[in-house]
Amino acid sequence: MNKAAIERAKEHFGQLLEKQMERIAKIKAAPDWIDYSKLKPIIIGVVGGDGIGPYIAREAQRVLEFMLQDEIRSGKVEFRVIEGLTIENRAACMKPIPDDVLAEIKKCHVILKGPTTTPRKGDPWPNIESANVAMRKELDLFANVRPVRVPQQGIDWIFFRENTEDVYALGPYGIEVDEDIAIDFRLISTPGADRICRLAFEHARKTGKTRVTCVTKANVVKTTDGRFLENFYRIAQEYPEIQADDWYIDIMTAKLIDEKRRREFQVFVLPNLYGDILTDEAAEFQGGVGTAGSANIGKQYAMFEAIHGSAPRMVQEGRAIYADPSSMIRAAAMLLNHIGFVDKSRKLEMALDICGQYEKKLVVTGRPTGATGAQFADYILETIQDPELESRWQSYVQG
């Protein structure tokens, strides 16, 4: 037995625990939710990221600026473009987010963010933490919110994925104890589980949903998933009008493709890893991860992004202008809703549905065989301006 290796592992684990206890104390002391109606200006930061990120972020920004042109003129909304969140810069300073970039991000209220490259073992890049994970932790963006809507299939889901804990929070901090044993760590806290579960139930109550479903693997991962599930049912008692139930992650992946059962689900709440897996599966019903946006919500900041990767190969092959901006534009619609422009958000959602799911006058293939991202954004802008937009959308939804 290698006692020295065991002692090193114990010391490493102790350091991780100290940092997490400090984080929990900050959660408990955090200020309440920001009120965007009282802000002037609301500062929207646009962070292109790398790979195809700057290309699709630019199109989403263009759509947002069109929809918010009156608010920009009146000084209610201000845009700031933040450069530098590239894999090259991150590798050069060996940080997931360079200090100067993070400082600029923190000057904004909401962020529209393009994809960023996360190094993996075998890549030429050093082992630095995911920029997304780091931003979620730095800004305490504890809720990853992803809606999936396919009206003609009866699908109207929204996923509340805990964003700052689970294996992702400690993913870079595992330990290779010796040549035979490698250990990673998983974290679930009561404050972390409570706030994501409460947000899911609050959303259900505000939107008239009648069911919230928790997804874990608590029959096997008994301590951490068990705590998450226990907190879920405790919070559920405060919402007696809403049905609360739970499923295991393995069977839930199957039930999403069960045409009879999937229509029954409405609001999901789940730990970080399961949320990542399940929302990518769910996005396929809507047209794939290239069409899905997500919101990362905290009490003081919010960040909106595509859920797919940075696709560096498209840039290398000269195809970046053909990248589909749908995911970023859908994230922009979520941003509009979050900062209080609900009607504008709904218009943009309807235009996205018409252009991407129903009418499809232009199709983005990622290659010269299809439209460019700019052409598709123009198509959306043209559709938004249709005075008969809602009736046009209704005609498609109702078949």
N, C-alpha and C positions, 0 to 999 in steps of 0.2 A: 504493500500500500504506500502510495506517494503522499506522505503527510504534508510535505511542503506545498504540493499542488493544491491540496485541500485547504490549507491555510490561505493561500493566494485567492482561491475561489471565495472563501468566506469573507475576506477583506473586500473583494470586488463587490460581492452581493451587499455587504453592509453600506458601501458607498452609494450604491443604487437606491437602497432603502432611504438613506438620508435625503437624497434629492427628491424622491417621490413624496416623502413626508412634508418637505418644504412646499412642493407643488400643491398638495392637498390643503395646506394652510392658506395658500394664496387663493384657491378656489373658494374657500369659506369666507374670505375677506373681500372677495371681488365686488365691485360696484354693480348696481342694477343695470337693466337694459337701457341702451341709448335711445333717445326719442328723436328720430330723423325730422319730424315735423318742426322741431325747434331749431334745427341747424340751418345756417346760411353762411357760407355755402356748404352743401354736401359735397365732399371731395371724393371723386372717383379716380382711383389710381389704376392705370392700365399697365400690366406687366406682361410683356410678350413671351418671356421664357426663352426656350431655344428650339431647334428643329423647326417644325412647321408652326410653332407657337406664335411668333410675331406675325405670320401671314394671316392666320385665322383670327388672332386678337385684333388686328387692324380692321378686319371686316366687321367684327362685332362692335368695335368702337364706332365705326362709321354709322351703323344702324342706331346705336344708342344716341349718338350726337344728333341724328336726324329727329329721333323721337323726343329728345329733350331740348330741342333748339330754343323754345320759348324760355325754359328754365335756365339755360345757359346765358341767354341775353339778359335775363332779370337778375342774374347773380345767385340764383338758388342752387345751381349745380356747377361744379368746376371739374374739368378733367385734367389729370396729370399723367404723362407717360413716364414710366420708370424703367430705365435701361439697366442691364448688367446682371440679370438673373440667368446667366448662361452656365453651362457645364464647365466651360473654359475658365470663367472667373471664379466659380465655386471651387474648382480643383486648385487654382492658383493660390487661393487663400486657405484652402483646406477647411472650408466652412459650408454648410448647406445653403446659407444665405449670407452673402458678403455684408459686412457691417454697414457700409454706406447705403446699400440697397434696402436693408432692413430699416434703417433710419428714415428713408423716404417713404417706405410702405406705412410706417407708423404715423406719418403725418396725414394719412388719408383715413376716410371713414369706411369705405368699401373698396374692394380690389376686384378687378376683372383680370384674371390670370390665364395666360396660355400654358400649354404643357411644358414640363421640364424633364430633363433626362435624369434618371436615377441609376447610378452605377450598380452593377451586379458583379459577382465574382467572375473573373475571367475577362472583364472589360479592361480597356487601357486606362480607365480613370481610377483614381484612388477611392478607397472605401469611405465615402462621405455620406452622411445621412440624406435621405430624401428631402428636397426643398419643400415639398408639400407637407410632410410630417413636421418639419421644423417650423414652418409658418403656422400650422395649426397649434403647435405648442406655444410659440412666441406670442401669438395673438389670442390664445385660449379659444380657438374656434372648435368648440367641443361637439358640435352637431354637423354631420354631413347629411344634407337633405337632398334626396334625389327622387323627383316625380317620374312616373312612367305612365303615359296615357295612350291607349289605343282604343278609341271609342267603339269602333266597329267590332272589336273582339270583347267588349265589355270589361276592358282593363282600365282601372283608374287607381293606381297604387301610388303611395308615397313612402319612402324609406327614411327612417331616422337612424343613422349609423353613428355610434359613438366614435369620436374622432381623435381623441388625445390619449387613449389608453390601449390596453390589449397588447398583443405581441409587437405591434408597430411602434409603440412608444419606447420599447426597450430593444427593438430589433438590432440596432448596431452595437449593443452593449452585452451581447452574449459572451461566453467564455469557453475557450478550448482548454479544458482542465489538464489534459495530457494528450498523448497521441491517440488514445482510444475514445475519449469522451469529450463531446461538445454539448454545451447547454445554453439554451436561450431562455428568456424570462417572459412571463405574461403577467399583466397587471390589470386588475379591476378594483375600483374603489367605490365605496358607498356614495360619496358626493358625486363622483363621475357618473355612476349608474343612475342615481336619482335625477340628475338634471336632464339627461337625455330622455329618460322615460317620461318625466313630467312634460317635456316639450312635445313629445309625441301625443300624449293625452290632451294637452292644451290645444294642439292643432286639430285633433279629432273633435273636440268640443266646439271650437270656433267654426269649423267647416261642416258641421252636421254629420260627421262620420260616426258610425255606430260600433266599430270594432278596431281594436289595436292588438296586434299579434307580435309576441316576443319570440325571437329565434336564437337558440343556443344549442349547446351539446352538453347540457347539464347532467345528463345521465352518465357521462364519461368524465368530462372535465368538471369535477364536482365542486372544487373550491372556488375558482374564479367565475365560471359560468353559473355555478350555484348561487353565488352572491348576486350576480346580475339579475337572475330570475327572481330571487327572493325580494330584491328591491323593486322589481317590476310589479309584482303582485301587491306589495305594500302601497306603492303609489296608486295602483289601480283602484284601491279602496276609496280614494278621494273622488273618483269619477264613476259612481254607481250606474249611471245611465249608459255607460260604454262597456260593451263586451270585451273582456280581456282573456286571451288564450295564448298558449305557447306551443311551438313546434321545434323539433330538432333540425339542425341545418341540413343534414343529409336528405331527409324526407321532404323538406321544404323545397330543395332544388328540383325534386321530382314533381311536386304539386304545382309549381309555377307553370309547368307544361301540361298539366291536366286541365283540359278545356272546361270541364264541369266545375272543378274546385277552385280554379284560379280566380274566377269572377267574384268569389265570396270575400277575398282578401281586400283590405282597404289601407290600413296604416300598419307599417312594420317598424319595430324598434329592435336593434341588435348590436352586439359588440362589433368592434372595428373590423376584424378579419372576416367574419361572416358577412358583414355588410358589404365589404369590398367584393366578395365573390358573388353574392346574390344580386347586387345591383348591376353587375356586368351581365349576368344572365338575363335579368329583367329587361335591360336595355335592348336586347336582341329583338324583342317583340315590337319595339318602336322603330327599328331600323338599324340597330347596332350601336356600339359605343361611340361611333363617330357622330351620332345624332343626339346624344344625351349630355345634358349639362348637370352640374351639381352646385349646391350652395354649401358653404362652410360657415356656420353661424356661431358667433359668440355674443356676449352681452355688450361689448364695446366695439368690436370689429366684425366684418363679414367679408368673405372672399368667394368669388364665383368663378367656376372653371369648367373646362371640358373634362370628361372622365377618361379620355384615351391618352396615349403617350405622345411623345414628341416626334415620332416617325423620322429619325435622322436619315433613313435611307431615301425618303422622298426628296430631301434636300440634296443629298449626294447625287441623285439621279436627275436633278433639275426639274422635279415635278412639284415643288412646294406650292406653286401658284394654283395647282389643281387640288389642293387639300380642301376638304369639306369643312366650311365654317359653321355648319348647323349646330354642333355641340356648343360652340362658344356663343352663338347667337341665342341659343336656348338658355344658356347660363345668364346672358344679358337680360333675358325676359324675367328670370328669377330675381336678378338684381333690382330691376324696376319694381317688382312687387315688394321686395324687402324694404326699399326706401320709401314706399308709400304711393307709388304711381301704379295702382292696381289696374286701372282701365287701360293704360298704355301697355302694361305687361300682358293683359289678356289679348289685346290686338296683335301683339307680336307672336304670342302662342298660336293664335288662329292662323296667322300668315305662315308660320312654320309648318303647321299641320297641313295646310293647303299645298304649300310648295313641296314639302318633303314626303308626305304620306299619300296625298290624294291626286292632285292635279299633275304634278311632276312634269311641267313643261321643260324644265331643265334638270338634268341629272348630273351629279358630281360623281365621277368614277375614280378620281385620284390620278387620272392620266389624260392625255390630250383627246381621248375618245369622248370625254365629257366636258362639262362646263368648268370654268375656273371658279375659284372661291369668290372673286369679285363679281363675276357674272351672276352667281347664285345669290349673293347679297343684294345685288340690284333687283333681282326677281322678287326677293322678299320685300324690299322697299316699295316696289311698284304695287305689290299685293296689299301692303299695309294701307296704302292711300286709296284703295277701292272703297267708295262710299257704301257699297253693298257687301262689305267684308263679312259681317256676321251672318247674313242670310246665305251667302256663298258657302261659308264654313258649315252652317247648319245643313245645307243641302247634301254635302258630302257625308257628314256624320250620320244623318238619317237614311242615307242610301238612296 
